[in-house]
Every structure is written in structure tokens, then in C-alpha cells.
């Protein structure tokens, strides 16, 4: 493998673009805008055989076999508290969260019912959305939380 420290900025960006295109070709990501978010949707849908909605679908990303609407959030972070991206619509039943480490190891994957998520919402006037700061050390203690780290990690390894 090429030593990335010897690459110019332009060379690194060309490599980055090639990686994104390859991930698109493999149908792992849908756009170049949010590869971690797209990867999160792909790994959860693979793990649980969820039906992915269209990329522009409002409120949720997937549905399960019982008709539950699932909003998926993913972050890459080595911190114990992670800020999830904005939630602009509460029209979902389950929040699925995956946190990848700096080398894309899965640190945590959890399913949370909407009832346990609403108390965590912090409203952001600027974007008219809700933000959640999720503590990975205590998330399992939320009512109805289901740790699915092993299941999601196994699915990720098959992609």
C-alpha cells in the first residue's frame, strides 16, 4: 500500500474520490455527501434485512418486517459521547445508532424505541431540528435499549 504521508493533497483527494466511487459501485453508499451515514444504513439493513427507503424519504430510512419505521444514525468517533446528526422529523418508531471508531471498527450499535429517545432531544432553532448527544457508556440503560453491536459487526464483516 502507498505511504499516504508522501502523497500531495491533490493525490490524497484523488484517492478519496476513487474510494467513494468504489463504495458507490459496490452499493455501500448512495451519495458522496455522507458516506458514514450511507454505510450505517447499509450495515443495519444487511444485519436485519430491513427494506431501505428512497434516499430522499422523509422521517425514516428503513422499515422492518413488522412495519416499524427506523431512523438510522451513524457517526465515526472515538469519544464516549457522540452527537448524532440532526433529526428533522419524529415520524419513526426506532432509532438505530452505530458508532464506528477511527479505523471503522464498530464500537457500538443500538436500537432505541422512540419513547426512550424523545427525552434526549435538544431542539436547535437554527435548523428546526432535534439533536441527541448519546453517551455510549449509559445508552444501554435507556428503556427498551437493545445492544446489537455483535449482530451489526458480523453483518459489516460480510459487506
ZIDA-V538698 format. One record per pair of residues at least 24 apart in sequence whose ideal C-beta (glycine too) atoms are under 7 Angstrom apart, sorted by the first residue. I is the first residue (numbers start at 1). J is the second residue. If there is no record, write none. Layout:
# ZIDA-V538698
I,J / I,J
This chain:
# ZIDA-V538698
28,159 / 30,55 / 31,55 / 36,74 / 36,75 / 36,76 / 36,100 / 37,74 / 37,85 / 39,74 / 40,72 / 40,73 / 40,74 / 40,98 / 41,72 / 42,159 / 43,98 / 43,152 / 43,155 / 43,156 / 43,159 / 44,72 / 44,96 / 44,98 / 44,152 / 46,155 / 46,158 / 46,159 / 47,151 / 47,152 / 47,155 / 58,89 / 59,89 / 59,91 / 59,92 / 60,91 / 60,92 / 68,93 / 68,94 / 69,93 / 70,94 / 70,96 / 71,95 / 72,96 / 73,97 / 74,98 / 74,100 / 75,99 / 76,100 / 76,102 / 78,102 / 80,135 / 80,136 / 80,137 / 81,133 / 81,134 / 81,135 / 82,134 / 82,136 / 83,131 / 83,133 / 84,132 / 84,134 / 86,124 / 86,127 / 86,129 / 86,131 / 87,129 / 87,130 / 88,129 / 97,134 / 98,152 / 99,136 / 106,149 / 106,152 / 106,153 / 106,156 / 107,136 / 108,136 / 108,149 / 109,148 / 109,149 / 109,152 / 110,139 / 110,145 / 110,146 / 110,147 / 110,148 / 111,146 / 111,148 / 112,142 / 112,144 / 112,145 / 113,144 / 115,143 / 115,144 / 116,142 / 116,143 / 116,144 / 116,145
